[in-house]
């Protein structure tokens, strides 16, 4: 891999006066070398100056410098520009000043520093309080979410089991292992670094630094941890009790820091019972307490609050009790290792009464208030760093001109400078050119200076010289390999026998829960044949939208930006699934029940290991099977079920079937003899049909569904619950159907609002305490109906509600009218592959005598509603499908 | 007072003396029935129907047997707080509408729900409860509406704190305003509408008030809606903050003094449902009187009304403590027993249970009580259920009487204000021992007159409840 790494920590000894070295020898690149050299050219962005039509050398987008002055200190900018390789060894950024005469070089450096600092800056490092809970969170996250797949760990894996307090004072803030993130990574402040970590793709569009889906709190915590060297001489100080911070404002959500709100007051509490002094309404608190556990296990927590509250342990949301509501209790459970943990509770009050009570239940213990004297808090102070830098307008102006003159805008658009068109000799012509240029050993009078060794130079020249090969379009395999290498997928995932973290680095890959899943529970999955296993649409969701199915992995699959991954899913499919025929079977609702039985205790017992639609398995937390139909390809599923070991993916899934000797020879039989006659093929088919219901699957028998107070479960028939619908109407009705597809109806506007699958609804917000919560579906991705009712009228008039009746299945039939037109509307469930859908049915009646005053159209299609005379009345019917 | 008597009175606080005359039975709710009662209805076939704050409607057969049978008649109603049967339908009010339902297919469960009137907006505030309906003699439906507390996420809604009259075809007319938390509304046997209200801001103490067209009952929050053309009366001005209630009558012509104040804590805290005794004696010696539930004290109060100078007024008496939970609704069963539907959710109550259904039945034994308390031009007349010990009753020292009023003001509740003792000038016992006429000075118009009685029946039994509170809205001429 030497060809793709370049640069060194120390500036190379370039002797300007030295005699020219012999011109590098051109040679034929091996098949193994060529892609690496192509990647090098892409990374060095050669084609930004040397035009090329070859996709093999398309330059990667360079970092976006807009606002760079607000993110880097002037000192950091200076250090960076003076010699990028020293500031960040391995950077693709060349030294653009190297070839200037010494006097001018210093002038140019200063001009550029002022120009860049003027982009939103200059940044001065201010004083900042640091809470040890944030530090611990950042420390944990940095080492487990995936940073260390590419970056150097800051501490030994074994040390991470210990809390910062267990180290001697002088070691708490010192990295145990030298950091090699590049020194300029630290020439910034917490907020700027946090903003970068929260959304790195906004600044680094190349995707080389992907987004780890860190929220604001997590990003800030990692930033604080990485910048911990700035904590002053007295270091971290620990104090007994809780630390609280008090904020004022019209908050709508309980979160630590309240999105940067001003801290009105901060203080210490001995125990967390009752709220410190506050004004009557519109305020918020966050509370932080550190605690040490002797016993690992599952700990339950409760908050009871008015209005919203949330509780996090080590930065993970454990109790979600957010939103405006009367005193409401919510519970959460988390597995905690022995050792140090940080508990954070945030609550806010909008108006009316306010309360907060927090309780817990340790493993084997009773539910109880949080013990007094058990919690501590602590922190330190990042000191301000005085800077003598002051922007000089004249230098800024000259820097602006210099930026273009030096060719910075070949890669970076900034300020008035658009991205410049390539203006050096085209790449294709370079092969015939005998000069030395920017990759030469002799120094050209102008242009960038790259830190390359002689072998790299030789390889580059050889690549460019073979213009024909360069002009060849890439094959799918080449494209895929290029993407895998460019995004460094193999840092985490093995594919083709290569990749995955090495033994030392693998120690940082953890399982979040105490899941007996072995390496499958902590290491990212192999990408072998992934294109044959997964639907490309699902892969695209994984790559572009952050869809995930392994909640037990602490390491997060990052998001690289759809510009960087948009063809990847299809490439996997084309390369891996070439020649794979998916047998397309019709969806057969009749097999669903057999499949459900097979998944349950009386069947093959899938529930022993697999989760089902959010309900925990009886054993290990293996992948939720409600995701199967969206993710897994038909052929792969059948092969997996038939012979799990045959797929070579090292799965712990056992083979289901027993070999039986019969007069006609040896056959495979299922242990579940009563279902589908015990025939494996038919059982696989039944399971496939059942799982294809996805999130609207009825649960298998034998699963233990946790009892939630106020949980409404439509089992024998529909469940109806009247509520205030958040953001839509106070006259709402939640309708839950046993087919596991549900919807919310708005009586005021005579319209369906949301549809969703899976869990129906928990009425606690409406049925608990004085209640009156504004409710919404319990899932994040509920389908939202287009605004307005099913019918659009011209002129636009408001519908009038007339009530509802129940049909034979006790599903509501809503009745409303638009002027003289009386409408009956139902939403009926229908089982489908991928999940039950709703069929929206509508009957409109107009009395014969009434002349049509309204033009009615179906809102979803725009089609006019056609009335026909039927038994003395004009009747129109419409029916269409809604896929939640 | 003898020690025995004091001990007996102390016991009476938990209802144990009352038990001898009125017993409480408890419905053993079947598993899975969460009966947070919002409305109660005795059905003609003996079943009891209850709607709940969770929006369910249950019919319960044999509710006080060992194994009541409950069927869910309906669900998905929006916090219904009342049920009536009328013209072949079950009528109820939800947060957003007056509705009716019916079991058309006869399977024991409602299948048709009709919106009668949804002409009032709601803001999505939890406190926007609607109570009722009560049906008047013309077949109109009356509901009372709570004012919101705190946020109104869908905007400020009109017609909060009103008594609304709705015709069977759904036409709504706001009839009275200034209500606060009017948790019970009922039509009297003589056809006039009354409601109960809960102490709070602009409502010095809990009360029972008569509803007449155009009345303003003291709370200004909702009166902005009186600008609307639907309000056919004068819009009340701003109430004179900090004024004694009787004086407000003179300052605001539309201000309605309540018929009866329920002094705070002495007569419960949160009056709710009400029922006139039309049992023809099945419920004991108080025919025609009014019984009111209390949601905090888990009790039933008794009210005796009379009309003086065109104004309804009267006295309230403690009646029965010791229910398992705060009472929201009361209704008569077919045997003249008082069904009490309960829920303490959101406010808490005495009794220890959070919901349920109980029944109060007369044992057949007549307690010694003040049955009626009448205002007279110079004092009061007490009417007893049984002959009184004439010696004690003729002694003016057997009575302690004081009077006080409340302030109409914004703070929550009012202290008893301008309290002064009354002198009993004479006590004249009727020859049959059932009546005592008291001459009292001073009589103060509009004031609550609080009685403490140290009396026994002629047979020596101490009076069951030694307190009574008469709100003297008018002094008879």
Interface residues (C-beta under 8 A of the other chain):
Chain A: X324 X326 X350 X351 X352 X719 X720 X721 X722 X723 X724 X729 X730 X731 X733 X735 X747 X748 X763 X766 X767 X768 X769 X770 X771 X772 X774 X801 X802 X803 X804 X805 X806 X810 X812
Chain B: X53 X54 X55 X75 X76 X77 X78 X79 X94 X95 X96 X97 X99 X104 X109 X110 X111 X112 X113 X114 X115 X118 X122 X123 X124 X125 X126 X127 X149 X150 X151 X153 X154 X345 X346 X347
